[in-house]
Amino acid sequence: MSSASAAIPQPGRTKAFLRLVMIEHSIFALPFAYIAALTAMFEWDGNIHWGRLLLVTVCMVGLRTFAMAVNRIIDREIDARNPRTAHRELVTGAMSVRHAWTGALIALVIFLGAAALLNPLCLALAPVAVIPMVVYPYGKRFTNFPQAILGLAQSMGPIGGWLAISGTWNWDAVILGLAVGIWIGGFDLIYACQDVETDRETGVMSVPARFGIPAAIWGARVCHTLTTALLVWYALATHAGAFFWLGLVIVAGAFVYEHSIVRPHDLSRLNRAFFSTNGFIGISLFVCALIDLLVRGLTP
């Protein structure tokens, strides 16, 4: 290999790592952390604190990047046996395990550093947020309900977003966190349906593999019904205004659409339901929540 070509790998590895962790999927969790943080700012002094909001962003992206990298590292042998995931970077060799661990640890340091800059409680609780991120990849090896662990991990986002601003525990944030966790756990039930046969052959545990696709789809419907109920509870608890309620109507409509295009015997539009619809849900509710807070007096 020439010295010129030897200089190329670092950008290539960086690009491969970003593909590995699917950095663009941060869109699913970030909007809800922002909703919690902005609501906490509204209740605190009515002003948007842009520096803190930036640190919340760094925390969220850093922790999610760490979680995804660890997930891919732990699951690389399982991924190699699944035709759908056999193209992933750790399977094909586009990214080495050593470099994946390097990226994961850098992301973890960034997360912990941002948490330390926020307040002492965020730093103290940061390791607690890391635990389910590491446990989740192993979940499919010992429980038929790994989505429950995923939901627990994802519920940390809104709770952390609120703590980042207030520095104190708040049960309204827990309501929003539960809504997010159950929402993401629900659509992961749908996503897992495409791997039923492979999971059964390789011994990977999941709701669809154990109970069948119809049960998983119905489980997702129950989860998204609970999500809607929890979002209503959150709206009532925080005295949300008309625009937030409009957002809830949009979310409920998106859930109905999502479950109308994914049926137990027709998974052809699963990716549209998983990526497009769920991305739309997060962004729509965030926009409506932001407008609602601004109308109610939140000052940029």
Secondary structure, 3 states (H helix, E strand, C coil): CCHHHHCCHHHHHHHHHHHHCCHHHHHHCHHHHHHHHHHHHHHHCCECCHHHHHHHHHHHHHHHHHHHHHHHHHCHHHHHCCCCCCCCHHHHCCCCHHHHHHHHHHHHHHHHHHHHHHCHHHHHHHHHHHHHHHHHHHHHHHCCCHHHHHHHHHCHHHHHHHHHHHCCCCHHHHHHHHHHHHHHHHHHHHHHHHHHHHHHHHCCCCHHHHHCHHHHHHHHHHHHHHHHHHHHHHHHHCCCCHHHHHHHHHHHHHHHHHHHHCECCECCCHHHHHHHHHHHHHHHHHHHHHHHHHHHCCEC
